[in-house]
Amino acid sequence: MNRFVAVCLIITILIISSCGRESRLHIEENETPEWEGKAQLIQEAIIGVGQESEEYYLGRPVGIVAHGDHIYILDNQVPILRMYDLQGNHVRDIGRIGQGPGEYQMPWSLGINSVDGTLFIREAMGGTLHEYSREGDPLGLRRPALGGASVAPTLHLKVTNTGIPYIRVSKYRRDQESKTEGYQTNYMVSVDPSGSLIDTLFVPDYLDQSYLLVAHTPEGLPISERVPFSPEQIWTMSPSGILIHGISDSYHLQLVAQDGSEQTIHREVTPVEVLPNERRWYEQRIRDSFKRFDTGWRWNAKATPTYKPYFSFIFADQNGRIWILRQGIGRFKESEDIWQNMLNFEVFEENTGRYLGEVEVPDGIMLFPEPFVLDDTFFALFSEQDGASVVKRFRLVIPQ
């Protein structure tokens, strides 16, 4: 059974949907995109440089959202949620560390209702949600009743455009054959103001163990790393509540709506080759790392794939578009002794699956926290050459 069919059957069982309700959108490589050429991101503002005040120093940003004339950046190194105007000027701080009203302990991720600007901060422990107005006034807490599930230690907090927050949780199921615990299943669950879980979306898991490299420290502790360019399950949830996922060894994306209906985006494209020197560089980096712990270590997983994944990241913007990151031909940067990939976003319309076109990715972009796009404005975290973190605002220019 191929992976696509397997994933479809799993979703059928666990979300009680039917493959017969699925619609398929098949997009050929040479299909003319709606845009008349590659779209550009034109930088218009930057936060994090040129100011000595602490409000402009970004330690470890874990969330970027925007609404109206304001940008919100959650920095969990301070920790603090800061509000800026669109030119990057600091307006105010929202909340602070503590245990009182509007205060937080370990803020982990940030979400926003793009309709009215309501903000949500998710705590790392227990998944407690702090709710604020767009002006920064505290609106209350939501403590999810998880019932034995644990909050996954990720940045996954999504807020739908109807104002419902979803967090990612993990449940451990008992293996019926071995009678042991340890089978982990991930879900996105919505939380109402009382903390009750009112909806659940299953997140399909995929981890091909044959691509997992393992070594052991002298103390016997395992360390692992995935084979370079090996396939992974890539997923996100859109503001409309649609779960978008796919395994990166083919250009298939499954879109699962909250009512259980599904559609698939399939695009025929030429895979990008992993260059021989590029493959050797990545493999040698792993060998050098593992042999620091085990001098006799040998490669103990599948070989590095010949081609790069068809996609390596997905996010959905606030206007019903899906952004898919694709790696291009590698290039060696001799001054830093690293290989870099040329990157492009391919953008689709969520409702119809229509291919809109490509967007050139600016150098230095960081994908965690994920970019935030509202209308024609693009916000993202960047790493500067000196290692400083900055947030940049861009205007999306689509060729006419």
VENCOR-V999182 format. One record per residue. N is the residue number from 1. PHI is phi in radians with two decimals (NA if undefined). OMEGA is omega in degrees with one decimal (NA if undefined). NEAR is the number of other C-alpha atoms within 10 Angstrom. Layout:
BEGIN
N	PHI	OMEGA	NEAR
N	PHI	OMEGA	NEAR
END
This chain:
BEGIN
1	NA	-179.3	5
2	-1.33	-172.0	6
3	-1.13	-178.1	13
4	-1.06	-179.8	15
5	-1.14	-179.4	11
6	-1.08	179.1	11
7	-1.09	-179.7	17
8	-1.08	-179.5	17
9	-1.19	178.7	16
10	-1.07	-179.5	15
11	-1.14	178.6	21
12	-1.02	-176.8	17
13	-1.24	-168.4	10
14	-1.53	178.6	12
15	-1.89	178.9	18
16	1.01	174.5	13
17	-2.00	-176.4	21
18	-2.17	176.4	15
19	-1.10	177.9	16
20	-1.22	179.7	9
21	-1.64	-175.4	11
22	-1.46	172.0	17
23	-2.00	-175.6	14
24	-1.93	177.1	14
25	-2.03	-175.4	16
26	-1.81	-174.2	14
27	-2.10	-179.2	17
28	-1.40	-178.0	12
29	-1.04	-175.6	11
30	-1.60	178.1	9
31	-1.12	-178.1	10
32	-1.25	177.7	13
33	-1.21	179.9	17
34	-1.17	178.2	12
35	-1.29	-174.8	14
36	-1.51	-179.4	13
37	2.89	-179.4	15
38	-1.29	178.4	17
39	-1.32	-178.0	19
40	-2.06	172.5	17
41	-1.90	-177.0	18
42	-1.78	-177.2	14
43	-1.19	-179.0	15
44	-2.19	-179.8	14
45	-2.75	179.4	15
46	-2.53	177.3	21
47	-2.12	176.6	24
48	2.18	177.8	20
49	-2.41	173.6	14
50	1.39	179.0	9
51	-2.29	-179.4	11
52	-1.59	-179.7	9
53	-1.16	-176.8	9
54	-1.09	179.8	9
55	-1.13	-178.1	18
56	-1.86	175.8	19
57	-1.62	-179.2	18
58	-1.82	-178.5	21
59	-1.45	-179.9	17
60	-2.45	179.2	15
61	-1.14	179.8	24
62	-2.13	179.0	20
63	-2.86	176.6	26
64	-2.37	174.3	26
65	-2.44	179.7	25
66	-2.59	175.1	26
67	-2.75	179.7	19
68	1.03	-178.2	13
69	-1.71	-173.4	9
70	-2.27	173.7	19
71	-1.97	179.2	23
72	-2.09	-179.6	26
73	-2.22	177.0	24
74	-1.67	-179.8	28
75	-2.01	-176.1	22
76	-1.56	172.6	20
77	-1.42	-177.7	14
78	-1.24	-7.0	16
79	-1.59	179.9	19
80	-2.88	169.4	22
81	-1.81	-177.1	23
82	-1.95	177.3	20
83	-1.92	177.8	24
84	-2.23	170.6	20
85	-1.50	-173.6	16
86	-1.20	176.3	18
87	-1.54	178.0	15
88	1.65	178.3	19
89	-1.48	-179.4	17
90	-1.19	-179.7	18
91	-1.80	-179.9	14
92	-2.94	170.6	15
93	-1.72	-179.5	16
94	-2.05	-178.7	20
95	1.22	177.7	20
96	-2.94	179.6	17
97	-1.22	-177.9	15
98	2.72	-178.2	11
99	-2.18	179.1	9
100	-1.57	178.9	9
101	-1.02	179.1	13
102	1.34	-179.0	19
103	-1.88	-175.3	16
104	-2.38	-177.8	20
105	-1.80	-177.7	15
106	-2.42	-178.0	18
107	-1.14	-170.3	28
108	-2.07	-179.9	24
109	-2.76	-171.0	27
110	-2.30	175.6	28
111	-2.45	-177.2	26
112	-2.55	168.4	29
113	-1.45	-173.1	24
114	-1.19	179.6	21
115	-1.37	-176.6	13
116	-1.96	176.4	14
117	1.45	177.6	21
118	-1.10	-176.4	20
119	-1.80	175.3	28
120	-2.26	171.7	28
121	-1.96	177.7	25
122	-1.82	175.3	26
123	-1.34	178.7	19
124	-1.18	-176.3	18
125	-1.69	175.3	14
126	1.42	176.9	16
127	1.26	178.0	25
128	-0.99	-179.6	22
129	-1.89	173.0	28
130	-1.75	-175.2	23
131	-1.99	-179.1	23
132	-2.35	171.7	21
133	-1.31	-179.9	17
134	-1.14	175.6	20
135	-1.44	178.0	13
136	1.78	179.1	20
137	-1.41	-179.9	14
138	-1.16	-178.9	18
139	-1.99	177.8	14
140	2.33	-177.9	14
141	-2.08	169.1	18
142	-2.25	179.1	19
143	-1.85	-174.3	18
144	-1.13	175.6	21
145	-1.49	-168.6	15
146	-1.43	175.9	18
147	1.02	176.8	8
148	1.69	176.3	9
149	-1.38	177.1	15
150	-2.01	178.7	16
151	-1.33	-178.5	22
152	-1.17	-178.8	19
153	-1.38	-179.9	13
154	-2.34	179.4	12
155	-1.54	-172.6	18
156	-1.31	164.8	21
157	-2.29	179.4	24
158	-2.17	177.8	26
159	-2.14	-179.4	24
160	-1.32	178.7	21
161	-1.33	168.8	19
162	-1.82	173.9	13
163	1.53	-178.5	19
164	-1.70	178.1	20
165	-1.46	175.0	28
166	-2.11	173.6	27
167	-2.15	178.5	24
168	-1.57	176.0	23
169	-2.23	179.6	22
170	-2.15	174.5	19
171	-2.15	178.6	18
172	-1.80	-177.8	14
173	-1.82	-178.6	13
174	-1.48	175.6	13
175	-1.27	-173.0	11
176	-1.21	-179.6	8
177	-1.40	-177.1	6
178	-1.56	-178.1	7
179	1.03	179.2	9
180	-2.08	175.7	10
181	-1.47	171.4	11
182	2.38	177.5	11
183	-1.39	-173.2	11
184	-1.68	175.8	11
185	-2.14	-177.4	15
186	-1.88	-179.4	19
187	-2.40	163.3	20
188	-1.80	-177.3	22
189	-2.08	177.9	22
190	-1.63	-173.1	22
191	-2.19	178.0	23
192	-1.53	-175.8	15
193	-1.01	179.0	15
194	-1.45	-176.2	11
195	1.68	179.0	16
196	-1.22	176.9	15
197	-1.55	-170.7	16
198	-1.87	178.4	11
199	-2.81	-178.5	14
200	-2.40	173.5	17
201	-2.07	178.9	23
202	-1.31	176.5	17
203	-1.78	-179.2	23
204	-1.06	178.5	20
205	-1.78	174.6	17
206	-2.63	174.7	14
207	-2.54	179.0	12
208	-1.37	-176.6	12
209	-1.10	-179.2	10
210	-1.23	175.7	13
211	-1.76	-176.7	21
212	-1.81	177.2	16
213	-1.53	-175.6	18
214	-2.31	171.1	16
215	-2.36	-180.0	21
216	-2.32	175.9	15
217	-1.27	176.2	13
218	-0.98	177.7	9
219	-1.44	178.9	7
220	1.58	-180.0	9
221	-1.39	-178.7	9
222	-1.37	168.6	10
223	-2.23	-174.9	12
224	-2.50	175.1	12
225	-2.73	-179.3	12
226	-1.40	175.7	20
227	-1.02	179.5	21
228	-0.96	175.3	18
229	1.12	179.0	20
230	-1.36	-176.4	20
231	-1.21	178.7	23
232	-2.45	171.3	19
233	-1.44	179.5	17
234	-1.97	-176.8	19
235	-2.66	172.3	21
236	-2.76	175.9	20
237	-2.21	-175.9	26
238	-1.54	176.6	24
239	-1.05	176.3	23
240	-1.49	177.4	19
241	1.55	179.9	21
242	-1.61	175.4	23
243	-1.51	-177.1	22
244	-2.05	-177.3	25
245	-2.66	176.6	22
246	-3.00	175.2	26
247	-1.67	-164.3	25
248	-1.36	176.8	20
249	-1.50	172.0	20
250	-2.69	-178.1	18
251	-1.57	175.3	17
252	-2.08	173.3	20
253	-2.20	178.4	24
254	-1.79	178.0	23
255	-1.96	-175.9	26
256	-1.97	-179.6	23
257	-1.45	-178.1	18
258	-1.16	177.5	16
259	-1.50	178.0	11
260	1.60	178.7	18
261	-1.23	-175.3	19
262	-2.35	166.1	24
263	-2.53	-177.1	20
264	-2.15	169.8	20
265	-1.73	177.5	22
266	-2.22	-178.4	17
267	-2.17	177.3	19
268	-1.56	179.1	14
269	-2.37	176.7	13
270	-1.39	-179.7	9
271	-1.16	-179.3	16
272	-1.66	-176.1	16
273	-1.30	168.4	16
274	-1.45	-176.8	20
275	-1.19	-177.1	15
276	-0.96	179.4	9
277	-1.18	177.4	13
278	-1.15	179.1	17
279	-1.07	-179.1	19
280	-1.08	-179.6	12
281	-1.11	-179.5	16
282	-1.14	-179.0	16
283	-1.17	179.7	17
284	-1.17	177.0	11
285	-1.05	178.6	10
286	-1.19	179.8	17
287	-1.03	-179.8	16
288	-1.08	-179.3	13
289	-1.17	-176.5	12
290	-1.22	-176.9	23
291	-1.29	171.2	15
292	-1.20	179.5	11
293	-1.76	-176.4	17
294	-2.46	-174.0	15
295	-1.11	180.0	10
296	-1.69	-174.3	9
297	-1.12	175.1	15
298	-2.23	179.2	13
299	-0.97	-174.1	14
300	-2.26	176.4	13
301	-2.53	178.0	14
302	-1.02	177.1	14
303	-1.23	175.8	14
304	-1.05	-179.7	18
305	-1.01	178.7	17
306	-1.26	-177.0	15
307	-2.11	179.3	15
308	-1.34	176.3	24
309	-0.99	179.2	24
310	-1.21	173.9	24
311	-2.74	-176.3	23
312	-2.29	-179.3	19
313	-2.91	177.6	18
314	-2.39	164.9	23
315	-2.55	-179.4	21
316	-2.01	-178.6	26
317	-1.60	-174.7	19
318	-1.46	-176.0	18
319	-2.12	174.1	17
320	1.32	176.8	17
321	-2.08	177.7	22
322	-1.86	-179.3	24
323	-1.88	-177.3	23
324	-2.01	-178.9	20
325	-1.57	178.0	21
326	-2.11	175.9	20
327	-1.51	176.5	19
328	-1.80	179.8	18
329	-1.09	178.9	14
330	-1.31	176.0	19
331	-2.45	-177.2	14
332	-1.60	177.6	14
333	-1.73	-171.2	10
334	-1.11	-177.0	8
335	-1.11	-179.6	6
336	-2.01	179.6	7
337	0.94	177.7	9
338	-2.42	171.2	12
339	-1.70	177.3	15
340	-2.16	177.2	14
341	-1.82	167.9	12
342	-1.23	-172.5	14
343	-2.10	173.1	17
344	-2.44	167.3	19
345	-1.59	168.1	21
346	-1.93	-168.8	20
347	-1.98	-179.8	22
348	-2.19	173.0	22
349	-1.49	-173.2	16
350	-1.14	-173.4	21
351	-1.20	-173.9	13
352	-1.93	-175.0	12
353	1.34	-177.3	21
354	-1.14	179.5	17
355	-1.40	-176.9	22
356	-1.58	179.4	21
357	2.62	-176.7	20
358	-1.80	173.3	22
359	-2.25	178.2	22
360	-1.23	-176.9	14
361	-1.60	179.5	16
362	-1.17	178.2	17
363	-1.11	173.8	11
364	1.50	-176.4	12
365	-1.18	174.4	17
366	-1.91	-175.4	16
367	-1.71	176.2	14
368	-2.28	1.1	14
369	-1.19	-175.3	19
370	-1.19	177.3	21
371	-1.02	178.5	20
372	-2.17	-177.4	19
373	-2.19	177.1	24
374	-2.30	-175.2	17
375	0.99	-178.8	12
376	-1.87	-179.7	12
377	-2.00	-173.3	17
378	-2.11	178.8	20
379	-2.08	178.0	22
380	-2.78	175.4	23
381	-1.51	178.8	27
382	-2.29	173.6	21
383	-1.88	179.2	14
384	-1.39	-177.4	13
385	-1.08	179.0	8
386	-1.50	178.7	6
387	1.59	-179.3	8
388	-1.22	175.3	13
389	-1.63	177.2	21
390	-2.40	172.7	21
391	-1.92	-178.5	23
392	-2.04	174.2	19
393	-1.90	-179.4	23
394	-2.13	168.8	19
395	-1.81	178.2	17
396	-1.42	-179.1	18
397	-1.90	-178.6	14
398	-1.73	-178.3	17
399	-1.12	-178.4	10
400	-1.70	NA	8
END
